[in-house]
């Protein structure tokens, strides 16, 4: 079952573009678009800076991520969306 647009997800691995890691394992993002295909659904996901990180940065948008790249983010006990969003 595909993940829903606007749902909060987290990276299940380091995601690289070339030799650079652009999204670290566990980083949280939000699905902003779905791209259904005959073999699988891919997603466009926006990732923000890691909470508590001192590294400067803005939003990173990646297109073409799959269920092997992201999974639903865990919610807190009270059901709130993680603090990054």
C-alpha positions as CSV (number, residue, x, y, z in Angstrom):
1,X,0.0,0.0,0.0
2,X,1.5,3.4,-1.0
3,X,2.4,6.0,1.6
4,X,0.1,9.0,1.6
5,X,1.0,12.4,0.4
6,X,1.9,14.8,3.2
7,X,2.7,11.9,5.6
8,X,5.8,12.2,7.7
9,X,8.5,9.7,6.8
10,X,12.1,8.9,7.7
11,X,15.0,7.7,5.7
12,X,15.8,4.0,6.2
13,X,19.4,4.4,4.9
14,X,21.8,7.2,3.9
15,X,20.7,8.5,0.6
16,X,23.4,9.6,-1.8
17,X,23.6,11.6,-5.0
18,X,27.0,10.8,-6.5
19,X,29.5,10.4,-3.7
20,X,27.8,12.8,-1.3
21,X,25.3,11.8,1.4
22,X,22.4,14.2,1.0
23,X,20.1,12.7,3.6
24,X,21.3,10.7,6.6
25,X,19.7,7.6,8.0
26,X,16.8,8.5,10.3
27,X,16.3,12.0,8.8
28,X,12.6,13.0,8.8
29,X,10.8,14.4,5.8
30,X,7.3,14.8,4.3
31,X,6.0,13.2,1.1
32,X,4.9,16.1,-1.2
33,X,4.0,14.0,-4.3
34,X,3.4,10.4,-5.4
35,X,4.3,9.0,-8.8
36,X,2.4,5.8,-9.4
37,X,4.1,3.4,-11.9
38,X,3.4,0.0,-13.3
39,X,6.1,-1.6,-11.1
40,X,6.0,0.6,-8.0
41,X,5.1,4.0,-6.6
42,X,7.9,6.5,-6.2
43,X,7.7,9.6,-4.0
44,X,9.0,13.2,-4.0
45,X,10.1,13.9,-0.4
46,X,11.2,17.1,1.3
47,X,13.7,16.7,4.1
48,X,14.5,19.5,6.5
49,X,17.7,19.9,8.7
50,X,18.2,17.3,11.4
51,X,16.9,18.6,14.8
52,X,19.8,19.6,17.0
53,X,22.2,19.7,14.1
54,X,24.6,22.6,14.0
55,X,25.2,22.2,10.3
56,X,23.6,25.0,8.2
57,X,21.1,23.9,5.6
58,X,17.6,24.2,4.2
59,X,15.1,21.9,2.7
60,X,16.3,19.1,0.4
61,X,13.8,17.8,-2.1
62,X,14.4,14.4,-3.6
63,X,12.4,12.8,-6.5
64,X,12.1,9.1,-7.2
65,X,12.4,7.7,-3.7
66,X,10.8,4.3,-3.0
67,X,9.6,2.2,-0.1
68,X,13.2,1.0,0.2
69,X,14.3,4.6,0.9
70,X,11.7,5.8,3.4
71,X,9.2,4.5,5.9
72,X,6.5,6.1,8.0
73,X,8.0,8.1,10.9
74,X,7.3,7.0,14.4
75,X,4.9,9.3,16.2
76,X,5.3,10.2,19.9
77,X,3.2,8.6,22.5
78,X,0.7,11.5,22.4
79,X,0.4,11.2,18.6
80,X,2.2,14.5,17.7
81,X,4.1,14.8,14.5
82,X,7.9,14.8,15.2
83,X,9.4,18.1,16.2
84,X,11.1,18.7,12.9
85,X,7.8,19.2,11.2
